[in-house]
Amino acid sequence: MKLKTTKKSYEEVVAIPRKKHKKPLKPNMFFRTLMKVVAQPDLISTHFTCRKIGMEKLGKKEPALFLMNHTSFIDLEIAANLLYPRPFNVVCTSDGFVGKHWLMRQIGCIPTNKFTSDLRLIRDMTYAIKTLRSSVVMYPEAGYSLDGTTTTLPETLGAFLKLLGAPVVMIRTYGAFSRNPLYNNLHRRKVPVSADMEYLLSPEEVKSLSVEELNAVLKKAFDLDYWRWQQENDVTITEAFRAEGLNRVLYKCPYCGTEGKMSAEGVTLRCDACGITHTLTEEGYLRAEGVETRFPHVPDWFAWEREEVRKELLASEYKLDIPVDICMMIDAKHVYRIGTGNLTHTAEGFRLVGCDGKLEYKQSPIASYSVNSDFYWYEIGDIICIGDSKTLYYCFPEQGVDVVAKTRLAAEELYKIKHVKK
């Protein structure tokens, strides 16, 4: 999917008036049907099937909160197919509105800036369910999974369920990540996709359980490892490009400890510092060539990298300091390319300077529990995005510099460390 961008100076972008907030619309039957029809080619090609669990408990016209794990664009197509003809609004990243604001509103999308404090989103979701009597689809992980496992969930989710007081349904997908993982530049593989749609919590259960208990229920519901799913279900991925881009996720060599020197081509992952090579098998395992395999399971390698980042933070050794190209988003007309600058990330948080010193933005480490780090963002490049509910700054590191995954890990671990101290 492409994105509408244009070049402007920082001064010109800052001077653009902000649009007034609009309440969400309840999508009519035409747009509900349109979404279902548009979804069919992908669902047919993946032999999509769904198992429904306890869904007889939900009334046909009863609005509910549908929570869904998030690994691929097909997630929205699955939701459109499973919920039809039920009206629903879907929480959508605000950059998805760029260049198509009218259409996104008509199909019921509710915009929000990822990983920012957004009280309007809570009001919009409440309005959709209680006033419009429309269900809401939400991807609480916000960002796509980088390593094929569950992305960190917001700790405020349980409290929000109590505030909303609606039935909660979980849609858990299988195969979506394996079909076109983000690290692989969304190249599609021949992988079947399926889902479970489970009635998770009644309004009475939401009311009776504590916030901590609700968060525990949600954590269990979202617990998923796509690599393990592939292996346990004997799904073979034979495409010759299946390892390409895996260096974005597995950026640190577990043998020599060098970062940023991993490269991936075809079915192999190689450390260009020590020369050790891994093969990504058709069954989804990593096999080291010539040495004992330390991490045959991709998520285990990623989890080790998280531990290494945490050690750096605790030892005050972590620092990101890179030149970046900068884009800004303040409205739904364009994403504005405003020039170059420098992005740093330390224990004090993020600091972005650029545009000949005219731009300076700082973000506290406790501003969010994670950060919007993404691969192949709108087919443009890898990004680290920071900002608030009014303005987002998309920072593009130099091509081939694999810092995006580490930055997300560092932001999440730093938040945990600072939050405990606070």
Beta strands, then each sheet from edge to edge (+ up, - down):
strand 1: 5-7
strand 2: 49-53
strand 3: 65-68
strand 4: 88-93
strand 5: 109-112
strand 6: 135-138
strand 7: 168-174
strand 8: 194-201
strand 9: 262-265
strand 10: 268-271
strand 11: 277-280
strand 12: 286-288
strand 13: 320-329
strand 14: 335-346
strand 15: 349-354
strand 16: 359-363
strand 17: 372-377
strand 18: 381-387
strand 19: 392-397
sheet 1: 1+ 14+ 13- 19+ 18- 17+
sheet 2: 1+ 14+ 15- 16+
sheet 3: 2+ 8+ 7- 3- 6- 4- 5-
sheet 4: 9+ 10- 11+ 12-
end
